[in-house]
Amino acid sequence: MIDRPKGGEQAVLVHIEFPNEDMQEDLAEFKELARSAGANIMGVVIGTRHAPEPKFFIGTGKAEEIREYVKAQNAELVLFNHQLSPAQERNLERFLECRVLDRTGLILDIFAQRARSFEGKLQVELALLKHMATRLVRGWTHLERQGGGIGLRGPGETQLETDRRLIRDRIKLISQRIIKVRKQRELGRRARQKATIPTVAIVGYTNAGKSTLFNALCGTEVFAANQLFATLDPTLRKLHIPDLGSIILADTVGFIRHLPHDLVDAFRATLEEVCAADLLIHVVDVHDNRMRANINEVNEVLESIGALKIPQIVTFNKIDLCPNLSPHIENVTDENITRVWLSAHKKQGLTELKTSIAEILGQELIEKTLVLQPKDARFRAALYEQKVVLSETIDEAGNCHIIVRLSPVDLEKFFSEFLE
């Protein structure tokens, strides 16, 4: 039905340098994206332009060079490290006689491969449909005429119009389902807030080691790999922090430079876990030469979703790859930011990270001595269950003198529930 060239894994990459910083992309990251999508990179074509050309994005001479290179390498796919318009993609496919995909389409393909949960699949499908809706004309150019003749007479709607209508209906249905999932997540967050358990969200640039750190802290086996966007679906686990108590730790999707707007919108429900967090652990790959740019990119995304004002612990990960670094904590008083150096893979510096979490989230905690009678055994057991007891002594009358450390809200909750 669709007259587009078939895709494949034998890919030629195209990277164009522009003087405008907003249009610049990183070639090494682009190669990682292609490998993460499963592409077999046959070669890279590099060029320089002052501005994109309307028809091909690149000049005609460069397009000729790519076409000859594609034929020589017997490639099936050309990947552009830039965002192409639907017309540019269509023109390039006709000229190169192979499938063409831009940076946004490549990221969407990776997300489609990685999504595992029902929510994640819905979010990816929504983003794919929105992206596809602008490119339908490429697939249906041979069906733009209305049907005619015996057995082909219809309601006067072209195949292109029918397909657009079906996509609009599907987008509407998926959006409704995502709204339902969002409400369910909101109920879960309200339950945690009612239980006064603080939430800590792990954020950072893709492949910075967020899932590895999550596994190291929680002792879980969340999928972690040395590839971009290994994690799409958020994972939440309960974790005990010494001198603080229980927290909810959330592993979230990684950010990337020029993340497509459709993906940001589609994953709004997931990113709400970040917005509702009490503390962010911003994981940074200290071994990446793009470290500073990656930090700025993550902060820009956090600002766009309204989460930049949430307290951060900037965690410099992968110090095992840097011989001169060792686990330690640095408090930057001027910026009100805590920095922790660690290796999630080697499980070095986890104690320092937990100490920082306890210091930041424990600022509102108070220590109080409670005198409990023998009839208050349920109250005493609940305090021990929440791990807020620092010490306990028993007097001659059998009363328990317990020193606890918890928030005023938690203390009031315990009194209202057990000592009515």
C-alpha positions, 0 to 999 in steps of 0.5 A: 500500500505504501510506496515509500522505500523499505527501511533496513539496518545498513545505514549511512549517517549524514552530519552537517556543521552549521555556524548557528549553535542552536542547529549544531548536533554532536556526531559522537552522540548521533553514532550512539543513537544509530547503534542504539536503534540497531543500525549497522553504520556503513559510513558517515558523510560530513558537510558544512552549510551556512543554512539549510537548503529548502529542497534537500536540507543539503546542497544538490552536490552533497545530495549527489555525493550521498547518493553515490556513497549509498549505492557504493555501500549498498545501504538501505537507510540514510540517517540525518543528524538534524530535523527535516521537514516532511517535504525534505524527507520526501524529496531526499527519498525520491532522489536517494532511492532509499529510506530517509530518517531524521534525528527525531524519527530515529529517537522515536524508533528507539523509544518504540523499541524500548517501551515495555509497560502499557503506559510507555507504549501508549506514550510512544505510540502517541508521539509516533502518530503525531510525527506520522500525521505530518508525513502522510503525504509521502506514503499515499501519493499514489492514492490521492485521487478519489476512488472510482469505477465498479467496486471503488465508489466510496463516500468521496473521501480520498485514501489520504483523507481517510488515513488522516481521519483514522490517525486523528481518531487514534490520537484522541483515543490514546490521549484519553487513555494517557489522561486515565493513566495520569489520574492513576499516577496522581492517586499514587502520588497522593497516597505517598504524600498522605503517608508523608514519605518523601520522593527522590527522583533520579534524573540526568542525561541519557546513558549517564548511569541512572538505572545502574545507580538505582540498582546499586541503591535499591539492590534491584535488577532494573534493566541497565545497559551502555546505550541511549534510552535504556530506560523509558518506563519509570520504576519506583522502589522504597529505600531506607536512608539512615538517620532519615527513614523511608523514601520513594526512589524513582528511576526516570527516562533520560534526557537528550539534546533537542528532545522532540516536543511530541516526546516531551508532551507524550511523556508528561505523565512520566515527567510528573514524577520528577515535578512531584519529587522532594529531591532530585539526584542529577546523575552526570557522566564525569567521563563524558567530554560533553559533561557541561553541555549535558548538565545545561541540557538537563537543567533546560528540560527541568526548567521547561517542566517546572522542576528546576527549583527542586533541590538537587544533588549533582552526582558525578558518576563513573569516577572509576574511569577517572584515576584521579577521582575518589568518592567524596561530598562537596557542598557549594554554599553559594549555589545551595547545591550538593555535589557527590562523586561516586561510581554506581558500577563499583558501588563506591560513594553510595554512603556519601550519597545517602548522607547527602540525601539525609542531610537535605531531606532531614532539615525539617526533622525534629528529635522528641522524647516520648513517654509511652505506657505499656498500653501504647504497644501498638504505637511503639511498634509503629514507630519501630516499623517506620525506623524513626526510633533513635534510642529507648529506655524503660523506667521502674514503672514500665514506661518506655522513654523513646527518642524519635526523629521525624517530621512534625507532620509525621509526629502529629499523624502518629498521635492522631492515629494511635493516641486518640 
